[in-house]
Amino acid sequence: MSAHTPHLFQQLWSRPQWEELPVHRSLLTPLSFLERALHVFPDKVGVVDGTRRLRYAEFGARVYRLASALARHGVGVGDRVAVLCRNALEVLEAHFAVPQAGAILVPINTRLFSGEVHYILEHSGAKALLLDAALAHLLEPIRPLLPDLRLVIWIDIDSRHGSAAPSAPAVADEEYEAFLLKGSPEPTVYPLRDEEETLSVNYTSGTTGRPKGVMVTHRGAYLNALGEIIESRMTPESVYLWTLPMFHCNGWYFPYAVTAVGATHVVLPKVEPARIYALIEQEGVTHFCGAPTVLTMLIGERPHPDYRVPRPLTVLTAAAPPTPVLLQQIEEMGIKIIHVYGLTETYGPHTVCEWQEAWEALSPKERARLKARQGVGYVHAPELRVVDEEMRDVPADGRTIGEVVMRGNNVMKGYYRDASATAEAFRGGWFHSGDLAVVHPDGYIELRDRKKDMIISGGENISTIEVERTLSEHPAVLECAVIGIPDEKWGEVPKAFVVLREGAEATPEELIAFCRERMAHFKCPKVVERVDALPKTSTGKTQKFFLRQRELSGQEKPVR
């Protein structure tokens, strides 16, 4: 046990703000998870990042150094500290250190353009920024436009992963390791007074408008982390691989969940299937999260056709509804899939397709079909409904479509500096997801579409997800996306954009005929266009907005 551990807990157990609370209550904050890890697992390897391996005691000391260094540079309670960085040790540290200093974390999507980064930094009023040196070009043209941004700290990720060390960006003020030396490794009591205080502001993708800042709380993050531990079955022996971007919904709060149980973080700055397979073998990976597009990459680039993982491996997947075909293929590799669903506004996952023992007796295809459903609310956040326009619950018949709404422990505090958008999202006392679903007789929900993606053809509703799932059953189809396009007779009809598997062939006519054999003809795509790739967000969601935009601009002539 580290030398400072008794000092740590003497401080923590005598928090002055806790003396104001009843004996039976403490403030819920994910920062307490690090304190416990330092107390219980100080000498265990907590983080592996390329050539760097840190024990929890070392990781904790660095967190406290960063928190105190930020405080000494004028970052205080309620200030915003942004992070623009690929997955890295430093991003994990920021998840604890920024709130430890009383400030609010603002993770930024690393795939945005300078203008989008400028909007988030300006809207959030960020006072400081942790910047990946490889992304300095995004800040260079906009820093003069950000008078509130007083401190930029640059980070070298590449040298620990075998690449040349970068030069110090001209746009930065401090180098991360040197900045840490200005802080103290001694534990400090964080200045939390209310567990409902904002922990982080996470910006939505904003594909059809300005991104909105989702405010999440210490209490919500704490409970969500516990939910992830329960649903993923993590233990102190677990090894978690960071394939999911930490900037996305705070990495679904796995920075806190993994630390809470004293498991090991293995950091990966970029999704590369060969590297993932190598780390699974070398580090004994037991868990990771990934969008269906990541799973598709793993299937396409597995070491050999009959490859199976060497030990039990659990993967949580979300971001886009996975097809039953994809789920069946990934589980044939010996990987256990946990299908979850949620939004930035619900701390990432809100539902899980909770597995039933009776389903084990079914065929692999039928099991995959059931697992493709979005399921039920997490154990700590069961408030979930599917409602019509009058907020009435739709019947559990597996056919009637309504909007998914949630409330409770897993819903955001609101949108930062946007009261009107918050009121609209919370109308009727529930958070409106904008996702359309049905409820099956067993109470499990299944998504049918986004409201904006539903196709209405001749008065009939067509679920693009249903069409995509049917197309994905064709052996030549790797990925596909379906949108509605204008039609003089029907108003709009489905069009499919299809990516074929390497070496496979299928004509548009063949794919349309394949669908017509398996579903009502009015649902089938009337147009199929082969493409090399689909436009996607960094979290694997297909950006149908760009497909519609491309269609309207007439950039490509479709195959009919």
Summary of the structure (lengths in Angstrom):
residues: 560
radius of gyration: 23.9
end to end distance: 68.9
largest distance: 76.9
contacts: 1900
relative contact order: 0.08
helix: 34%
strand: 24%
